[in-house]
Amino acid sequence: MSKTYISLQGRFYLTPIVAGVVGAMRELGNVPEFSLEIGAEVIEHNESMTGQRTVDFTMVQTTSVNFSGQLEQVDEENLKYILSGMNYEVAIQTDKTESLGVVKAGDEIKLGGYNLSDVTFTDSAEPAVAIAESKYTVDLVFGTVKFKEDISTPVVAKFTTGAVTHTTLASDFSSEYQLFFKGINTANGDNVAVTLHRTKKSPETEFPLIHEELGSYSISGQALSDVTKMVDGNLGLYGYMVTIPKAA
C-alpha cells in the first residue's frame, strides 16, 4: 500500500476585491508560517430512553474558516495590511513656516516633515533676525531640532520637506482580499493550490519596534462565504484546495 505524506512550501498572494471585482494578485514575500482553522458550532441531541442520555444525533449549525500566519517582507503594501491602515503619499512642501514659540536650552522639537532641506530659524522681531546655527542642531532626516541656548523671543522655523509615505494605524477594517496559495508538496513533488474567495484580516496584531533579529509579523483573519459559488459546488463557499499531480 502506497503512503502519501505532505510537507508544504510555497508562495502566498493577496488580491484586492473592489465592488465585487477581483483585481491583480500581489505576492506577500516569504511566509514562514500559515495555517487554516475550520470551526463549527454543533447541536447535539441526547436520547432519553436508555437512562444514559447518550448523544444520538448531531447537526452542524454554523461553520467558520479562519487563518493565521507570519509575514517577513514589510514593503509599503504589506505594512498597510499588517497595520490595518491606509497609505498616503505626502508630497514635497516648499518654504513651510512654523511658529515654535519661546524655547529653552535642551528643548527638542518635532517639525512638520521629514528629509528636510533649506532649514532656517528666525526670531519674531521686526525685521526678523536669523538665529545662529551654533544655537541649535537639526536632524534633517527625522525633522527635529534641539536648541542649545534659550531663545527669549518666539522662534519661527522655515524649511522644505521631502516626499514620504504615511501608513495609518488601525484605520481600514473593511477591505476584502482573495487569498491564493501556490504550493509544492516536497514529500512527493505534487503541486497544491488553495483559494479563499473572500477574506478579511483581523485588526488585532503585535508590531514590535525593537528587534534583535529580522522582524516577523503575525496576521490573522477570517474567510467569508461567497454564496455565488453555490452554483458550482466544487468551488466551495469559503474556498477550495487543488492537488495537481506531478507531471509524468
Secondary structure, DSSP 8 states (H G I E B T S, - for coil): -------EEEEEEEEEEETTEE---EE----SEEEEEEEEEEEEEE-SSSSS--EEEEEEEEEEEEEEEEE----HHHHHHHTT--EEEE----SEEEEEEEE-TT-EEE-S-SS-EEEEEE-SSSS--B--GGGEEEETTTTEEEESS-EEEEEEEEEE---EEEE-SS-----EEEEEEEEEETTT--EEEEEEEEEEE-S-----S--SS---EEEEEEEE--GGGGGSGGG-SSEEEEEE----
